[in-house]
Amino acid sequence: MLSLFIITLNSFGQVVVDSSLLLSQKDMQWWEDSKFGLFIHFGLYAVLGEGEWAMFNKRMDTSEYGKLKDSFAVAKFSGKNWVDVAKQAGCKYMVVTSRHHDGFSLFNTSVGDYNSMNSPAKKDLIKEYIDAAHDAGMKAGIYYSPLDWRYPGFFFPDLYYSNALEMKKQTYTQVHELLSNYGKIDILWYDGGEDNWLGFAGLMWDGGKGWYTRGFEKPYTGKFSWQPIKLNSMVRALQPKIVINPRSGWMGDFNTQEVTLRGRESRPWELCTNLSQTAWGWTPHAADRMMSLDSCIRLLVSVVCQGGNLLLNVGPKADGEIEPAQVQRLKEIGNFLSIYGESIYSTKGGVWDEKWGGTTFTEKAVYVHILNVPPEGKIMLPSVSKKITAAKYLGTNVKVSFTQSEGAIVLNGITNKEHKTDMIVKLNLK
C-alpha cells in the first residue's frame, strides 16, 4: 500500500504525497509543451477596484460586501473575447477564476444564490468561457478556491467545526459541478486548500505570552480535514486526464511558484505572476503599472530555459473587459512568439546563466537565448553528443561563427545591433 507523508513543495503550503493520482508523462506532455498560459482573475472585487483581497484586507462585513452582487452587470463580458486575447498572446492554455476566496461564484451552482446567475449579469460566465475555449481549440482551465472567508469555520475550524464541514461540502459539490457540467476541462487550479491556510496561521492565546499564531510554516492539526486524496479521487473519476495543481493539499501534477521565480525544479512546474504589478484583480492603476514588453519576454525566456511554464495574469474591469493596454501588451508578446515560437513551444529547458541567458532544445536543435551579450561577444556552452550542422540567428538566418569540440561549444562574434531583447541563435543538430 502506498504510504502517505507530508512535504513542503512551495511557500504556500504543505501537501500530501500520493503518486497514484498523478498523470502519466504522456498525459502531461501537452501541458509541458504549452509553456505559456493566460490567467484571469475576475469577480465582485472588480466592482471595488481594490484587488481580489479587498474583502479581507478591509475587514468588510460579509453582507455589505455581498451587496456588490447588485452591481455585477458585466455589460462588456465576452468569453470569446477573453479567449481571442489569449490566442493573440500566443497562450496555449487559460485558467479563469470560477470562485475566489470571497465566495462569489461565476457559474451556475446549486449551492445558494451567491453567484453570477443571480446578479444583474444573469450569466454563467464559466460556461461562456469554456464554450469559447472549446470552439477555439484553447486548453481550458478553471481556478477554484476551497477557502471561503464567509465561513467562520475556515478561521476557527475546531470552534466552528460544523460550519467548516459545510464549507467542505460546498467545495465537493461545486468542484463536482464544474467538472460535470461543461464538457472537457484541461486544468483544475486550486488555491488556498492546503492545511496551512486553515485559520490563516491559527490565532492562539496563552496567558503567559498573550496572543500569537501557529505560524504559516506549520500545518493545522485539528480534527477538520479537506481530505484532498478523496477530493482529487473524485476529480480523477470525473475528468481522468485533467492536470491538477498542488493547492488542494495533494501534491498535484506540477509545482506552483508565485510571483517570485525560484528556478528549476525536479518535476513539472509553473510560475504564475501578474502582467500589472498591482493586484491579481483589477485596480484603476492596472494599465499604468504593467510590465514592459522587454520584462515580459525576459521572464518568459528565463522560465522556459529552466524547464517551466509561465501563467501570466490579467484582471478584467468590472464590466468584464480586459484593459486595452493589457490586451496590446499581450498582443506584443504574441508577435514575439509568432516569430520565435519554435524556440519556446515544445522545447525542454537547458542551460541557464544569469549573466547572459540560457538555452532550450529539441531533438533537432538547440536554441541559445542571449538576453545580455557578453562584452567579448562569446558564448560557451556544454558539449552535445550530436553534430552541429549550422548556427544561425533565428529570424534572419544570418550565420554565426562557432566551434564544437568534445568539451564545449563556443559561439563567436555575437552582436546585437538591432537591440533585441532576446537574440536567439539556432544550432541545427544531426
C-alpha angles and dihedrals in degrees: 000000000000112000120227126215140158126256133166111244099171143353092273101067154319120270143199114251115220113150093188089083096050121114118242121256088253092056092046095048097090090054094048090048094050096069097176131059138168119236118200124194111193134156145105090313088073088069090061093041092213100109135272093287095055095110093056099034093051092039090232117187107254093233092050092048089047091061087072085079088075089063096046100109099136092198093175098041116128124167088201092055091051091051092046090054090052092050092048088052091055092247117156097197141020137211119199127186111249092177130357130199092284089070099236112138124214092202142064105275136171090220106096127302099280095116144094093268088066095046128081087270091066088192139124095226094185092056092051091049095046093047090051091048091051091049091051097044090245118150106244126216132183126210116211130179118207086187110091122181092203091071119081085200090071092058096039106020095173098041091048098028097150089051091050089053089054089053089050091049089052090054095050092045096048096043087051090051094048092051095042106043107048108048121240116010115191103192135027109198112190124190130192098008099118118105091244088071095056108109090002090268093329123273110235137180128215123175091220102047102019124218118003140150133241089238125248092252089065120073123231109261103187129115098277119091135175087212093219094188090056091045095050093042085061089048092052091049091053099039109015096184099042116129111232129199123219101251099098092073093266120101094248129203094286141018123252125221117187127209094319114077107224095178138229121008135193094242135034111301144178135203115215118195143147128269087208116049095225119075135324090250122058122286128175090251095055094104094045097050102048125140112258119250088248091056093046093053093045091050094048092048094046091050095047094044087057093050101259142117126240120224106191118196135216127176115214120222121259091270090058098253120129111233108270091227090055091048089053092050091049090050089053090054087049090053089054091049093047088063102032103023094116088069091054113031120071092004132123126232116258132167121359122193119171090209099063113356135262150259141263123193148190132188090275106036149023116218115207110204108201109193095164120027110223113239091245092050092235130126121191119201135180115266122262128212094234126074118255108230098181142001118204139157107259111242097023103042090220108157122249122209113240144162126209126200137158090268105040152352116235124195114199136196096022111177136169104205091155092053093233119177092227120027106196124199116193117210110198113214132208 
